[in-house]
Amino acid sequence: MGRKNKGSNAERELAHMFHKHEWGVLRAAGSGSTTMPAPDILAGNRGKYLAIECKSTKDTKKYFPKEELEQLRLFAKNFGAEPWIGVRFDFLKWFFVHVDDIKKGKGKLYVITVDHARKKGKSFEELIGLFEQERLI
């Protein structure tokens, strides 16, 4: 499966997860191919709005250019949403990390590792408010 198909499948999976829990959800197909900032997923439920950039990887870490994070942050601010990165590691579930909690990586890149996602990220259930997980650090 190509990278584009894998990413689209991950976005669809996440959209279905929101829909199943009675959230309004919109998948912005082709969001990475426009000059305007646009997240992959917009989701909302009674006053809580999320702008999510989705990533799927077979690796244990995912890198992001600063510009991608800044565009997500700008869109979310203008829309009135919370900016999140959703990472689906092949061997694990989804993790959601707020843009402000992403660590500086190599050079101008930022990174989310599996370990960082477990410590700073939220599960889907936490993100939508089904429960709050206490982190032991």
N, CA, C and O atoms as CSV, one atom per row, in Angstrom:
chain,resi,resn,atom,element,x,y,z
A,1,MET,N,N,0.844,-1.172,0.000
A,1,MET,CA,C,0.000,0.000,0.000
A,1,MET,C,C,0.891,1.237,0.000
A,1,MET,O,O,1.828,1.322,0.793
A,2,GLY,N,N,0.608,2.202,-0.885
A,2,GLY,CA,C,1.386,3.427,-0.963
A,2,GLY,C,C,1.151,4.317,0.237
A,2,GLY,O,O,0.181,4.151,0.976
A,3,ARG,N,N,2.066,5.275,0.422
A,3,ARG,CA,C,1.958,6.189,1.571
A,3,ARG,C,C,0.677,6.997,1.536
A,3,ARG,O,O,0.044,7.219,2.569
A,4,LYS,N,N,0.288,7.446,0.320
A,4,LYS,CA,C,-0.925,8.265,0.212
A,4,LYS,C,C,-2.158,7.455,0.585
A,4,LYS,O,O,-3.020,7.942,1.316
A,5,ASN,N,N,-2.252,6.211,0.085
A,5,ASN,CA,C,-3.384,5.342,0.432
A,5,ASN,C,C,-3.414,5.043,1.918
A,5,ASN,O,O,-4.478,5.037,2.536
A,6,LYS,N,N,-2.242,4.795,2.490
A,6,LYS,CA,C,-2.165,4.491,3.920
A,6,LYS,C,C,-2.664,5.679,4.740
A,6,LYS,O,O,-3.408,5.508,5.705
A,7,GLY,N,N,-2.247,6.886,4.347
A,7,GLY,CA,C,-2.689,8.086,5.054
A,7,GLY,C,C,-4.185,8.315,4.907
A,7,GLY,O,O,-4.859,8.665,5.875
A,8,SER,N,N,-4.708,8.118,3.695
A,8,SER,CA,C,-6.149,8.288,3.464
A,8,SER,C,C,-6.949,7.279,4.268
A,8,SER,O,O,-7.984,7.619,4.843
A,9,ASN,N,N,-6.476,6.043,4.311
A,9,ASN,CA,C,-7.167,5.009,5.102
A,9,ASN,C,C,-7.172,5.357,6.587
A,9,ASN,O,O,-8.172,5.141,7.272
A,10,ALA,N,N,-6.063,5.893,7.087
A,10,ALA,CA,C,-5.989,6.290,8.495
A,10,ALA,C,C,-6.971,7.437,8.773
A,10,ALA,O,O,-7.642,7.443,9.806
A,11,GLU,N,N,-7.055,8.397,7.860
A,11,GLU,CA,C,-7.992,9.509,8.023
A,11,GLU,C,C,-9.433,9.007,8.039
A,11,GLU,O,O,-10.240,9.449,8.857
A,12,ARG,N,N,-9.753,8.090,7.140
A,12,ARG,CA,C,-11.114,7.528,7.105
A,12,ARG,C,C,-11.428,6.764,8.388
A,12,ARG,O,O,-12.525,6.873,8.935
A,13,GLU,N,N,-10.454,5.994,8.859
A,13,GLU,CA,C,-10.633,5.252,10.114
A,13,GLU,C,C,-10.973,6.207,11.253
A,13,GLU,O,O,-11.896,5.959,12.028
A,14,LEU,N,N,-10.228,7.289,11.346
A,14,LEU,CA,C,-10.454,8.259,12.415
A,14,LEU,C,C,-11.812,8.954,12.255
A,14,LEU,O,O,-12.520,9.163,13.240
A,15,ALA,N,N,-12.169,9.306,11.040
A,15,ALA,CA,C,-13.478,9.935,10.803
A,15,ALA,C,C,-14.605,9.010,11.254
A,15,ALA,O,O,-15.570,9.467,11.867
A,16,HIS,N,N,-14.495,7.721,10.959
A,16,HIS,CA,C,-15.514,6.754,11.388
A,16,HIS,C,C,-15.566,6.634,12.913
A,16,HIS,O,O,-16.639,6.453,13.487
A,17,MET,N,N,-14.411,6.734,13.561
A,17,MET,CA,C,-14.379,6.664,15.017
A,17,MET,C,C,-15.153,7.842,15.622
A,17,MET,O,O,-15.928,7.660,16.560
A,18,PHE,N,N,-14.944,9.037,15.089
A,18,PHE,CA,C,-15.692,10.202,15.577
A,18,PHE,C,C,-17.181,10.025,15.323
A,18,PHE,O,O,-18.002,10.262,16.209
A,19,HIS,N,N,-17.522,9.608,14.115
A,19,HIS,CA,C,-18.935,9.432,13.753
A,19,HIS,C,C,-19.621,8.420,14.685
A,19,HIS,O,O,-20.752,8.637,15.120
A,20,LYS,N,N,-18.934,7.331,14.979
A,20,LYS,CA,C,-19.475,6.293,15.861
A,20,LYS,C,C,-19.834,6.850,17.244
A,20,LYS,O,O,-20.760,6.367,17.895
A,21,HIS,N,N,-19.098,7.861,17.675
A,21,HIS,CA,C,-19.337,8.470,18.992
A,21,HIS,C,C,-20.169,9.744,18.890
A,21,HIS,O,O,-20.171,10.573,19.800
A,22,GLU,N,N,-20.878,9.890,17.763
A,22,GLU,CA,C,-21.838,10.970,17.548
A,22,GLU,C,C,-21.214,12.357,17.544
A,22,GLU,O,O,-21.811,13.319,18.027
A,23,TRP,N,N,-20.020,12.451,17.001
A,23,TRP,CA,C,-19.374,13.729,16.749
A,23,TRP,C,C,-19.621,14.098,15.290
A,23,TRP,O,O,-19.683,13.225,14.424
A,24,GLY,N,N,-19.761,15.390,15.023
A,24,GLY,CA,C,-19.751,15.858,13.651
A,24,GLY,C,C,-18.319,15.799,13.153
A,24,GLY,O,O,-17.401,16.235,13.848
A,25,VAL,N,N,-18.120,15.265,11.961
A,25,VAL,CA,C,-16.753,15.107,11.466
A,25,VAL,C,C,-16.701,15.381,9.971
A,25,VAL,O,O,-17.618,15.040,9.224
A,26,LEU,N,N,-15.622,15.995,9.559
A,26,LEU,CA,C,-15.375,16.290,8.159
A,26,LEU,C,C,-13.936,15.933,7.842
A,26,LEU,O,O,-13.008,16.398,8.504
A,27,ARG,N,N,-13.758,15.106,6.830
A,27,ARG,CA,C,-12.413,14.770,6.356
A,27,ARG,C,C,-12.118,15.657,5.166
A,27,ARG,O,O,-12.852,15.641,4.178
A,28,ALA,N,N,-11.050,16.431,5.252
A,28,ALA,CA,C,-10.672,17.352,4.180
A,28,ALA,C,C,-9.725,16.634,3.224
A,28,ALA,O,O,-8.506,16.745,3.351
A,29,ALA,N,N,-10.289,15.897,2.266
A,29,ALA,CA,C,-9.470,15.159,1.298
A,29,ALA,C,C,-8.578,16.133,0.541
A,29,ALA,O,O,-9.029,17.203,0.130
A,30,GLY,N,N,-7.325,15.768,0.360
A,30,GLY,CA,C,-6.387,16.624,-0.356
A,30,GLY,C,C,-5.915,17.806,0.454
A,30,GLY,O,O,-5.438,18.791,-0.109
A,31,SER,N,N,-6.040,17.728,1.770
A,31,SER,CA,C,-5.698,18.874,2.626
A,31,SER,C,C,-4.234,19.284,2.487
A,31,SER,O,O,-3.908,20.456,2.673
A,32,GLY,N,N,-3.363,18.363,2.170
A,32,GLY,CA,C,-1.943,18.686,2.036
A,32,GLY,C,C,-1.577,19.275,0.690
A,32,GLY,O,O,-0.427,19.659,0.480
A,33,SER,N,N,-2.528,19.354,-0.225
A,33,SER,CA,C,-2.215,19.821,-1.575
A,33,SER,C,C,-2.727,21.223,-1.864
A,33,SER,O,O,-2.760,21.641,-3.021
A,34,THR,N,N,-3.122,21.950,-0.838
A,34,THR,CA,C,-3.598,23.320,-1.010
A,34,THR,C,C,-2.602,24.297,-0.401
A,34,THR,O,O,-1.846,23.946,0.505
A,35,THR,N,N,-2.610,25.533,-0.910
A,35,THR,CA,C,-1.696,26.540,-0.358
A,35,THR,C,C,-2.236,27.141,0.939
A,35,THR,O,O,-1.495,27.779,1.687
A,36,MET,N,N,-3.520,26.939,1.200
A,36,MET,CA,C,-4.114,27.439,2.446
A,36,MET,C,C,-3.990,26.384,3.541
A,36,MET,O,O,-4.081,25.189,3.262
A,37,PRO,N,N,-3.784,26.818,4.784
A,37,PRO,CA,C,-3.739,25.847,5.879
A,37,PRO,C,C,-5.057,25.086,5.982
A,37,PRO,O,O,-6.128,25.695,5.988
A,38,ALA,N,N,-4.984,23.763,6.063
A,38,ALA,CA,C,-6.183,22.928,6.197
A,38,ALA,C,C,-5.805,21.622,6.879
A,38,ALA,O,O,-4.918,20.913,6.403
A,39,PRO,N,N,-6.462,21.291,7.985
A,39,PRO,CA,C,-6.177,20.020,8.659
A,39,PRO,C,C,-6.823,18.863,7.904
A,39,PRO,O,O,-7.648,19.072,7.015
A,40,ASP,N,N,-6.443,17.658,8.262
A,40,ASP,CA,C,-7.025,16.461,7.640
A,40,ASP,C,C,-8.439,16.205,8.131
A,40,ASP,O,O,-9.302,15.775,7.367
A,41,ILE,N,N,-8.673,16.472,9.419
A,41,ILE,CA,C,-9.967,16.182,10.050
A,41,ILE,C,C,-10.417,17.395,10.866
A,41,ILE,O,O,-9.633,17.996,11.600
A,42,LEU,N,N,-11.684,17.734,10.722
A,42,LEU,CA,C,-12.342,18.684,11.614
A,42,LEU,C,C,-13.435,17.910,12.331
A,42,LEU,O,O,-14.235,17.223,11.696
A,43,ALA,N,N,-13.471,18.019,13.640
A,43,ALA,CA,C,-14.485,17.298,14.406
A,43,ALA,C,C,-15.010,18.206,15.499
A,43,ALA,O,O,-14.272,19.017,16.058
A,44,GLY,N,N,-16.297,18.062,15.799
A,44,GLY,CA,C,-16.883,18.876,16.842
A,44,GLY,C,C,-18.051,18.177,17.510
A,44,GLY,O,O,-18.726,17.335,16.918
A,45,ASN,N,N,-18.272,18.557,18.776
A,45,ASN,CA,C,-19.363,17.972,19.541
A,45,ASN,C,C,-19.748,18.944,20.646
A,45,ASN,O,O,-19.060,19.051,21.661
A,46,ARG,N,N,-20.842,19.644,20.442
A,46,ARG,CA,C,-21.413,20.530,21.461
A,46,ARG,C,C,-20.403,21.524,22.053
A,46,ARG,O,O,-20.247,21.600,23.271
A,47,GLY,N,N,-19.735,22.266,21.205
A,47,GLY,CA,C,-18.856,23.319,21.687
A,47,GLY,C,C,-17.388,22.979,21.732
A,47,GLY,O,O,-16.574,23.875,21.958
A,48,LYS,N,N,-17.005,21.731,21.530
A,48,LYS,CA,C,-15.588,21.370,21.472
A,48,LYS,C,C,-15.253,21.088,20.015
A,48,LYS,O,O,-15.872,20.235,19.378
A,49,TYR,N,N,-14.263,21.817,19.490
A,49,TYR,CA,C,-13.867,21.673,18.092
A,49,TYR,C,C,-12.399,21.290,18.005
A,49,TYR,O,O,-11.550,21.878,18.675
A,50,LEU,N,N,-12.111,20.300,17.173
A,50,LEU,CA,C,-10.758,19.790,17.013
A,50,LEU,C,C,-10.322,19.896,15.560
A,50,LEU,O,O,-11.068,19.514,14.658
A,51,ALA,N,N,-9.120,20.412,15.327
A,51,ALA,CA,C,-8.484,20.417,14.011
A,51,ALA,C,C,-7.319,19.432,14.130
A,51,ALA,O,O,-6.395,19.640,14.916
A,52,ILE,N,N,-7.376,18.358,13.339
A,52,ILE,CA,C,-6.410,17.269,13.504
A,52,ILE,C,C,-5.649,17.005,12.215
A,52,ILE,O,O,-6.243,16.804,11.155
A,53,GLU,N,N,-4.345,17.007,12.318
A,53,GLU,CA,C,-3.474,16.570,11.235
A,53,GLU,C,C,-3.152,15.111,11.533
A,53,GLU,O,O,-2.624,14.800,12.601
A,54,CYS,N,N,-3.463,14.215,10.602
A,54,CYS,CA,C,-3.314,12.772,10.813
A,54,CYS,C,C,-2.034,12.244,10.183
A,54,CYS,O,O,-1.652,12.649,9.085
A,55,LYS,N,N,-1.391,11.350,10.885
A,55,LYS,CA,C,-0.192,10.688,10.381
A,55,LYS,C,C,-0.272,9.215,10.735
A,55,LYS,O,O,-0.756,8.844,11.804
A,56,SER,N,N,0.209,8.386,9.829
A,56,SER,CA,C,0.277,6.951,10.061
A,56,SER,C,C,1.685,6.501,9.710
A,56,SER,O,O,2.221,6.878,8.668
A,57,THR,N,N,2.282,5.696,10.577
A,57,THR,CA,C,3.664,5.292,10.342
A,57,THR,C,C,3.932,3.877,10.835
A,57,THR,O,O,3.318,3.407,11.794
A,58,LYS,N,N,4.857,3.215,10.163
A,58,LYS,CA,C,5.313,1.899,10.617
A,58,LYS,C,C,6.487,2.039,11.576
A,58,LYS,O,O,6.886,1.074,12.227
A,59,ASP,N,N,7.036,3.250,11.659
A,59,ASP,CA,C,8.196,3.511,12.511
A,59,ASP,C,C,7.769,3.806,13.949
A,59,ASP,O,O,6.580,3.821,14.268
A,60,THR,N,N,8.756,4.040,14.804
A,60,THR,CA,C,8.476,4.359,16.207
A,60,THR,C,C,8.540,5.859,16.469
A,60,THR,O,O,8.444,6.300,17.615
A,61,LYS,N,N,8.705,6.646,15.397
A,61,LYS,CA,C,8.705,8.097,15.523
A,61,LYS,C,C,8.216,8.711,14.221
A,61,LYS,O,O,8.331,8.120,13.148
A,62,LYS,N,N,7.669,9.916,14.346
A,62,LYS,CA,C,7.172,10.644,13.178
A,62,LYS,C,C,7.670,12.083,13.265
A,62,LYS,O,O,7.498,12.752,14.284
A,63,TYR,N,N,8.299,12.555,12.166
A,63,TYR,CA,C,8.850,13.901,12.110
A,63,TYR,C,C,7.893,14.860,11.409
A,63,TYR,O,O,7.126,14.462,10.533
A,64,PHE,N,N,7.952,16.148,11.815
A,64,PHE,CA,C,7.097,17.190,11.261
A,64,PHE,C,C,7.920,18.442,11.004
A,64,PHE,O,O,8.698,18.857,11.862
A,65,PRO,N,N,7.759,19.048,9.835
A,65,PRO,CA,C,8.394,20.346,9.633
A,65,PRO,C,C,7.668,21.405,10.466
A,65,PRO,O,O,6.453,21.326,10.654
A,66,LYS,N,N,8.400,22.376,10.956
A,66,LYS,CA,C,7.833,23.443,11.780
A,66,LYS,C,C,6.673,24.121,11.051
A,66,LYS,O,O,5.663,24.455,11.670
A,67,GLU,N,N,6.812,24.324,9.749
A,67,GLU,CA,C,5.787,25.001,8.952
A,67,GLU,C,C,4.447,24.263,9.010
A,67,GLU,O,O,3.394,24.898,9.076
A,68,GLU,N,N,4.478,22.940,8.986
A,68,GLU,CA,C,3.239,22.154,9.053
A,68,GLU,C,C,2.520,22.379,10.386
A,68,GLU,O,O,1.296,22.507,10.429
A,69,LEU,N,N,3.283,22.422,11.450
A,69,LEU,CA,C,2.706,22.663,12.775
A,69,LEU,C,C,2.166,24.089,12.890
A,69,LEU,O,O,1.111,24.314,13.482
A,70,GLU,N,N,2.894,25.045,12.322
A,70,GLU,CA,C,2.449,26.441,12.360
A,70,GLU,C,C,1.164,26.631,11.556
A,70,GLU,O,O,0.287,27.389,11.967
A,71,GLN,N,N,1.045,25.955,10.420
A,71,GLN,CA,C,-0.174,26.054,9.620
A,71,GLN,C,C,-1.370,25.466,10.360
A,71,GLN,O,O,-2.467,26.022,10.315
A,72,LEU,N,N,-1.160,24.351,11.036
A,72,LEU,CA,C,-2.237,23.751,11.830
A,72,LEU,C,C,-2.645,24.690,12.958
A,72,LEU,O,O,-3.833,24.889,13.214
A,73,ARG,N,N,-1.662,25.259,13.620
A,73,ARG,CA,C,-1.924,26.190,14.715
A,73,ARG,C,C,-2.714,27.408,14.208
A,73,ARG,O,O,-3.658,27.845,14.866
A,74,LEU,N,N,-2.338,27.953,13.054
A,74,LEU,CA,C,-3.025,29.110,12.477
A,74,LEU,C,C,-4.464,28.763,12.091
A,74,LEU,O,O,-5.384,29.515,12.412
A,75,PHE,N,N,-4.668,27.644,11.412
A,75,PHE,CA,C,-6.017,27.253,11.032
A,75,PHE,C,C,-6.896,27.093,12.270
A,75,PHE,O,O,-8.012,27.609,12.320
A,76,ALA,N,N,-6.386,26.378,13.260
A,76,ALA,CA,C,-7.157,26.118,14.474
A,76,ALA,C,C,-7.533,27.426,15.165
A,76,ALA,O,O,-8.662,27.581,15.630
A,77,LYS,N,N,-6.602,28.353,15.234
A,77,LYS,CA,C,-6.883,29.658,15.863
A,77,LYS,C,C,-7.990,30.373,15.102
A,77,LYS,O,O,-8.934,30.876,15.710
A,78,ASN,N,N,-7.884,30.423,13.779
A,78,ASN,CA,C,-8.879,31.122,12.966
A,78,ASN,C,C,-10.247,30.445,13.013
A,78,ASN,O,O,-11.274,31.116,12.910
A,79,PHE,N,N,-10.265,29.144,13.165
A,79,PHE,CA,C,-11.508,28.376,13.172
A,79,PHE,C,C,-12.133,28.296,14.565
A,79,PHE,O,O,-13.332,28.058,14.705
A,80,GLY,N,N,-11.307,28.496,15.586
A,80,GLY,CA,C,-11.789,28.360,16.960
A,80,GLY,C,C,-11.722,26.921,17.435
A,80,GLY,O,O,-12.555,26.479,18.227
A,81,ALA,N,N,-10.723,26.190,16.947
A,81,ALA,CA,C,-10.565,24.768,17.283
A,81,ALA,C,C,-9.259,24.551,18.045
A,81,ALA,O,O,-8.399,25.430,18.099
A,82,GLU,N,N,-9.133,23.375,18.626
A,82,GLU,CA,C,-7.892,22.962,19.285
A,82,GLU,C,C,-7.017,22.254,18.242
A,82,GLU,O,O,-7.519,21.402,17.509
A,83,PRO,N,N,-5.720,22.587,18.158
A,83,PRO,CA,C,-4.835,21.947,17.182
A,83,PRO,C,C,-4.181,20.674,17.739
A,83,PRO,O,O,-3.474,20.716,18.746
A,84,TRP,N,N,-4.428,19.555,17.070
A,84,TRP,CA,C,-3.897,18.258,17.497
A,84,TRP,C,C,-3.227,17.533,16.331
A,84,TRP,O,O,-3.621,17.679,15.174
A,85,ILE,N,N,-2.216,16.758,16.668
A,85,ILE,CA,C,-1.633,15.820,15.720
A,85,ILE,C,C,-2.091,14.436,16.154
A,85,ILE,O,O,-1.895,14.046,17.305
A,86,GLY,N,N,-2.702,13.692,15.233
A,86,GLY,CA,C,-3.095,12.315,15.496
A,86,GLY,C,C,-2.098,11.391,14.822
A,86,GLY,O,O,-1.903,11.466,13.609
A,87,VAL,N,N,-1.466,10.523,15.595
A,87,VAL,CA,C,-0.483,9.586,15.048
A,87,VAL,C,C,-0.971,8.168,15.274
A,87,VAL,O,O,-1.304,7.774,16.392
A,88,ARG,N,N,-1.005,7.411,14.186
A,88,ARG,CA,C,-1.403,5.994,14.251
A,88,ARG,C,C,-0.166,5.163,13.958
A,88,ARG,O,O,0.209,4.969,12.801
A,89,PHE,N,N,0.466,4.671,15.024
A,89,PHE,CA,C,1.601,3.763,14.862
A,89,PHE,C,C,1.040,2.401,14.474
A,89,PHE,O,O,0.081,1.934,15.088
A,90,ASP,N,N,1.624,1.752,13.458
A,90,ASP,CA,C,1.079,0.499,12.925
A,90,ASP,C,C,0.813,-0.551,13.988
A,90,ASP,O,O,-0.168,-1.290,13.905
A,91,PHE,N,N,1.669,-0.618,14.969
A,91,PHE,CA,C,1.575,-1.677,15.971
A,91,PHE,C,C,0.828,-1.227,17.222
A,91,PHE,O,O,0.732,-1.984,18.187
A,92,LEU,N,N,0.297,0.000,17.217
A,92,LEU,CA,C,-0.403,0.540,18.382
A,92,LEU,C,C,-1.680,1.244,17.947
A,92,LEU,O,O,-2.013,1.287,16.763
A,93,LYS,N,N,-2.376,1.785,18.911
A,93,LYS,CA,C,-3.598,2.554,18.675
A,93,LYS,C,C,-3.243,3.992,18.271
A,93,LYS,O,O,-2.071,4.342,18.132
A,94,TRP,N,N,-4.271,4.803,18.090
A,94,TRP,CA,C,-4.092,6.227,17.832
A,94,TRP,C,C,-3.618,6.942,19.100
A,94,TRP,O,O,-4.028,6.606,20.211
A,95,PHE,N,N,-2.750,7.931,18.909
A,95,PHE,CA,C,-2.359,8.860,19.970
A,95,PHE,C,C,-2.570,10.264,19.442
A,95,PHE,O,O,-2.362,10.521,18.256
A,96,PHE,N,N,-2.983,11.183,20.317
A,96,PHE,CA,C,-3.221,12.565,19.933
A,96,PHE,C,C,-2.371,13.464,20.814
A,96,PHE,O,O,-2.476,13.438,22.041
A,97,VAL,N,N,-1.531,14.256,20.170
A,97,VAL,CA,C,-0.620,15.143,20.885
A,97,VAL,C,C,-0.949,16.574,20.485
A,97,VAL,O,O,-0.993,16.903,19.300
A,98,HIS,N,N,-1.178,17.420,21.480
A,98,HIS,CA,C,-1.448,18.829,21.219
A,98,HIS,C,C,-0.203,19.443,20.575
A,98,HIS,O,O,0.922,19.094,20.934
A,99,VAL,N,N,-0.405,20.345,19.638
A,99,VAL,CA,C,0.707,20.955,18.917
A,99,VAL,C,C,1.736,21.562,19.875
A,99,VAL,O,O,2.937,21.498,19.611
A,100,ASP,N,N,1.284,22.138,20.966
A,100,ASP,CA,C,2.203,22.765,21.924
A,100,ASP,C,C,3.070,21.745,22.672
A,100,ASP,O,O,4.060,22.127,23.296
A,101,ASP,N,N,2.720,20.470,22.619
A,101,ASP,CA,C,3.464,19.434,23.343
A,101,ASP,C,C,4.413,18.638,22.457
A,101,ASP,O,O,4.985,17.643,22.905
A,102,ILE,N,N,4.589,19.057,21.211
A,102,ILE,CA,C,5.488,18.328,20.312
A,102,ILE,C,C,6.911,18.815,20.522
A,102,ILE,O,O,7.164,20.017,20.608
A,103,LYS,N,N,7.835,17.871,20.602
A,103,LYS,CA,C,9.233,18.170,20.921
A,103,LYS,C,C,10.031,18.534,19.676
A,103,LYS,O,O,9.730,18.085,18.570
A,104,LYS,N,N,11.055,19.361,19.881
A,104,LYS,CA,C,12.018,19.679,18.834
A,104,LYS,C,C,12.833,18.440,18.556
A,104,LYS,O,O,13.280,17.761,19.480
A,105,GLY,N,N,13.029,18.141,17.278
A,105,GLY,CA,C,13.802,16.969,16.874
A,105,GLY,C,C,15.084,17.382,16.184
A,105,GLY,O,O,15.789,18.281,16.643
A,106,LYS,N,N,15.385,16.715,15.072
A,106,LYS,CA,C,16.597,16.987,14.293
A,106,LYS,C,C,16.446,18.271,13.481
A,106,LYS,O,O,15.431,18.475,12.816
A,107,GLY,N,N,17.451,19.127,13.539
A,107,GLY,CA,C,17.457,20.338,12.715
A,107,GLY,C,C,16.212,21.174,12.930
A,107,GLY,O,O,15.924,21.600,14.048
A,108,LYS,N,N,15.464,21.411,11.837
A,108,LYS,CA,C,14.247,22.225,11.907
A,108,LYS,C,C,13.005,21.367,12.071
A,108,LYS,O,O,11.885,21.867,11.976
A,109,LEU,N,N,13.195,20.090,12.316
A,109,LEU,CA,C,12.062,19.177,12.435
A,109,LEU,C,C,11.639,18.986,13.894
A,109,LEU,O,O,12.436,19.128,14.821
A,110,TYR,N,N,10.370,18.662,14.058
A,110,TYR,CA,C,9.807,18.296,15.357
A,110,TYR,C,C,9.464,16.816,15.286
A,110,TYR,O,O,9.333,16.261,14.195
A,111,VAL,N,N,9.316,16.173,16.443
A,111,VAL,CA,C,9.146,14.727,16.440
A,111,VAL,C,C,8.171,14.272,17.517
A,111,VAL,O,O,8.096,14.846,18.603
A,112,ILE,N,N,7.426,13.221,17.182
A,112,ILE,CA,C,6.623,12.491,18.166
A,112,ILE,C,C,7.128,11.057,18.141
A,112,ILE,O,O,7.051,10.379,17.116
A,113,THR,N,N,7.642,10.604,19.267
A,113,THR,CA,C,8.065,9.213,19.397
A,113,THR,C,C,6.956,8.443,20.104
A,113,THR,O,O,6.057,9.040,20.698
A,114,VAL,N,N,7.023,7.133,20.038
A,114,VAL,CA,C,6.036,6.315,20.742
A,114,VAL,C,C,6.070,6.643,22.235
A,114,VAL,O,O,5.020,6.800,22.859
A,115,ASP,N,N,7.263,6.745,22.806
A,115,ASP,CA,C,7.398,7.046,24.227
A,115,ASP,C,C,6.780,8.404,24.563
A,115,ASP,O,O,6.062,8.532,25.555
A,116,HIS,N,N,7.057,9.409,23.745
A,116,HIS,CA,C,6.497,10.749,23.964
A,116,HIS,C,C,4.974,10.734,23.815
A,116,HIS,O,O,4.267,11.382,24.585
A,117,ALA,N,N,4.471,9.993,22.822
A,117,ALA,CA,C,3.022,9.893,22.614
A,117,ALA,C,C,2.345,9.263,23.829
A,117,ALA,O,O,1.258,9.682,24.227
A,118,ARG,N,N,2.987,8.262,24.411
A,118,ARG,CA,C,2.415,7.615,25.597
A,118,ARG,C,C,2.397,8.543,26.800
A,118,ARG,O,O,1.470,8.499,27.608
A,119,LYS,N,N,3.426,9.390,26.924
A,119,LYS,CA,C,3.531,10.292,28.075
A,119,LYS,C,C,2.679,11.543,27.921
A,119,LYS,O,O,1.971,11.928,28.852
A,120,LYS,N,N,2.739,12.177,26.767
A,120,LYS,CA,C,2.085,13.477,26.564
A,120,LYS,C,C,0.789,13.388,25.768
A,120,LYS,O,O,-0.042,14.295,25.823
A,121,GLY,N,N,0.619,12.297,25.028
A,121,GLY,CA,C,-0.543,12.180,24.162
A,121,GLY,C,C,-1.775,11.674,24.883
A,121,GLY,O,O,-1.727,11.250,26.038
A,122,LYS,N,N,-2.876,11.734,24.161
A,122,LYS,CA,C,-4.148,11.217,24.663
A,122,LYS,C,C,-4.617,10.095,23.748
A,122,LYS,O,O,-4.319,10.077,22.553
A,123,SER,N,N,-5.342,9.180,24.324
A,123,SER,CA,C,-6.014,8.163,23.521
A,123,SER,C,C,-7.226,8.821,22.865
A,123,SER,O,O,-7.586,9.942,23.224
A,124,PHE,N,N,-7.847,8.151,21.927
A,124,PHE,CA,C,-9.056,8.677,21.300
A,124,PHE,C,C,-10.132,8.925,22.344
A,124,PHE,O,O,-10.797,9.960,22.324
A,125,GLU,N,N,-10.303,7.983,23.249
A,125,GLU,CA,C,-11.336,8.098,24.284
A,125,GLU,C,C,-11.088,9.299,25.190
A,125,GLU,O,O,-12.031,9.977,25.599
A,126,GLU,N,N,-9.826,9.561,25.502
A,126,GLU,CA,C,-9.497,10.740,26.304
A,126,GLU,C,C,-9.764,12.021,25.518
A,126,GLU,O,O,-10.296,12.992,26.055
A,127,LEU,N,N,-9.389,12.011,24.245
A,127,LEU,CA,C,-9.557,13.190,23.403
A,127,LEU,C,C,-11.018,13.619,23.323
A,127,LEU,O,O,-11.315,14.813,23.364
A,128,ILE,N,N,-11.928,12.663,23.212
A,128,ILE,CA,C,-13.342,13.017,23.073
A,128,ILE,C,C,-14.057,13.139,24.421
A,128,ILE,O,O,-15.260,13.393,24.468
A,129,GLY,N,N,-13.313,12.957,25.512
A,129,GLY,CA,C,-13.871,13.209,26.833
A,129,GLY,C,C,-14.591,12.051,27.490
A,129,GLY,O,O,-15.366,12.263,28.423
A,130,LEU,N,N,-14.355,10.816,27.024
A,130,LEU,CA,C,-15.000,9.667,27.677
A,130,LEU,C,C,-14.391,9.398,29.044
A,130,LEU,O,O,-15.090,8.972,29.963
A,131,PHE,N,N,-13.088,9.645,29.186
A,131,PHE,CA,C,-12.428,9.524,30.485
A,131,PHE,C,C,-11.105,10.262,30.438
A,131,PHE,O,O,-10.631,10.637,29.366
A,132,GLU,N,N,-10.513,10.468,31.599
A,132,GLU,CA,C,-9.216,11.129,31.722
A,132,GLU,C,C,-8.244,10.139,32.338
A,132,GLU,O,O,-8.510,9.582,33.403
A,133,GLN,N,N,-7.117,9.918,31.670
A,133,GLN,CA,C,-6.093,8.993,32.151
A,133,GLN,C,C,-5.058,9.762,32.964
A,133,GLN,O,O,-4.509,10.760,32.498
A,134,GLU,N,N,-4.798,9.297,34.167
A,134,GLU,CA,C,-3.750,9.912,34.972
A,134,GLU,C,C,-2.406,9.396,34.511
A,134,GLU,O,O,-2.209,8.186,34.400
A,135,ARG,N,N,-1.477,10.302,34.241
A,135,ARG,CA,C,-0.148,9.942,33.750
A,135,ARG,C,C,0.810,9.800,34.927
A,135,ARG,O,O,0.876,10.666,35.800
A,136,LEU,N,N,1.544,8.706,34.936
A,136,LEU,CA,C,2.582,8.490,35.941
A,136,LEU,C,C,3.912,8.755,35.261
A,136,LEU,O,O,4.310,8.039,34.342
A,137,ILE,N,N,4.587,9.782,35.719
A,137,ILE,CA,C,5.863,10.163,35.065
A,137,ILE,C,C,6.994,10.074,36.037
A,137,ILE,O,O,8.139,10.353,35.679
